[in-house]
């Protein structure tokens, strides 16, 4: 049986500790996790790596998560990459805006449980694979 290719995730976040935590959690589950410190670096890394999924913090200096998201969705080569927003902005209005207006794939408020992160990543990737099979 051929070994499954490791699914690649880019984590765009301005807190190095959060990148390390997410890398630790998801690499134990068999994902390859790349961390990008800040929006501009994240955008660059996503364009270069074409990951299976992006974990995106909203509140970052210089270029925030919504700017990164809009730029990703505006490009043909990155518009189909699923995005999970991970943010401390947990108010309901932000969640509604994120999921419905911007059409992000999921939304995880900080602080989150390790299991919640793993479950959400799995769910979004399964949905993406199911869509890929039907398109």
C-alpha positions in Angstrom: 0.0 0.0 0.0 1.4 3.4 -1.0 2.1 5.7 1.9 -0.4 8.6 2.0 1.2 11.9 1.3 1.3 14.2 4.3 -1.3 16.9 4.1 0.3 20.3 4.3 -1.1 23.1 6.5 0.2 26.7 6.6 -0.5 28.4 9.9 -0.5 32.2 9.5 -0.2 33.7 13.0 1.7 36.6 14.6 2.4 34.7 17.9 5.3 32.3 17.6 4.1 30.3 20.6 0.7 29.7 18.9 2.5 28.5 15.7 4.6 26.1 17.8 1.5 24.8 19.6 -0.4 24.2 16.4 2.6 22.6 14.8 3.0 20.3 17.8 -0.7 19.3 17.9 -1.1 18.7 14.1 2.3 17.1 13.4 1.4 14.4 15.9 -1.7 13.7 13.8 0.5 13.3 10.7 0.2 16.7 9.1 3.1 18.7 7.8 2.7 22.2 9.4 4.5 25.3 8.2 4.3 28.5 10.3 4.3 32.0 8.8 4.8 34.9 11.2 2.4 37.6 9.9 0.1 38.1 7.0 2.6 39.1 4.3 4.9 36.1 5.0 1.8 33.9 5.2 0.6 35.0 1.8 4.0 34.4 0.3 4.3 30.9 1.9 0.8 29.9 0.7 1.5 30.9 -2.8 4.8 29.0 -2.8 3.6 25.9 -1.0 0.0 25.5 -2.2 -1.0 23.8 1.1 -4.1 21.6 1.6 -5.4 24.0 4.3 -4.7 27.4 5.8 -5.1 28.2 9.5 -5.4 32.0 9.6 -5.3 34.4 12.5 -7.4 37.6 12.0 -5.7 40.0 14.3 -2.2 40.6 13.0 -0.2 43.8 12.6 0.6 45.2 9.1 -1.6 42.8 7.1 -4.6 41.3 8.9 -6.2 37.9 8.3 -9.1 39.3 6.3 -6.6 41.0 3.9 -4.7 37.7 3.5 -8.0 35.9 2.9 -9.2 38.3 0.3 -5.9 38.1 -1.6 -6.0 34.3 -1.5 -9.6 34.1 -2.9 -8.8 36.7 -5.6 -6.1 34.4 -7.2 -6.9 31.4 -9.4 -4.1 29.3 -8.0 -5.1 29.8 -4.3 -8.8 30.4 -4.3 -9.8 26.8 -3.7 -7.5 26.3 -0.6 -9.7 25.9 2.4 -9.3 28.4 5.2 -10.0 28.0 8.9 -10.0 31.3 10.8 -8.4 30.9 14.3 -8.9 34.1 16.3 -9.5 35.5 19.7 -12.3 37.6 18.2 -15.0 35.2 19.4 -18.0 37.5 19.4 -20.9 36.1 17.4 -21.0 38.9 14.9 -17.5 38.1 13.8 -18.3 34.5 13.4 -21.3 35.3 11.3 -19.3 37.7 9.2 -16.5 35.2 8.7 -18.6 32.2 7.9 -21.4 33.8 5.8 -20.1 36.9 4.2 -16.4 36.0 3.6 -17.3 32.2 3.2 -14.4 30.9 5.3 -14.5 27.1 5.7 -14.6 27.2 9.5 -13.9 29.3 12.5 -12.2 28.4 15.7 -12.2 30.8 18.6 -9.2 31.1 20.9 -8.6 29.6 23.3 -9.5 26.2 21.7 -9.1 22.7 22.9 -6.5 20.5 21.1 -9.2 18.1 20.1 -11.4 20.8 18.7 -8.5 22.0 16.4 -7.8 18.4 15.2 -11.6 17.7 14.6 -12.1 21.0 12.7 -9.1 20.4 10.5 -10.2 16.9 9.7 -13.8 18.0 8.9 -12.7 20.7 6.5 -10.3 18.5 4.7 -12.9 15.7 4.4 -15.4 18.2 3.0 -12.8 19.5 0.5 -12.0 15.9 -0.6 -15.7 15.2 -1.0 -16.1 18.3 -3.1 -13.1 17.3 -5.2 -14.6 13.9 -5.8 -17.8 15.5 -7.1 -16.4 18.3 -9.2 
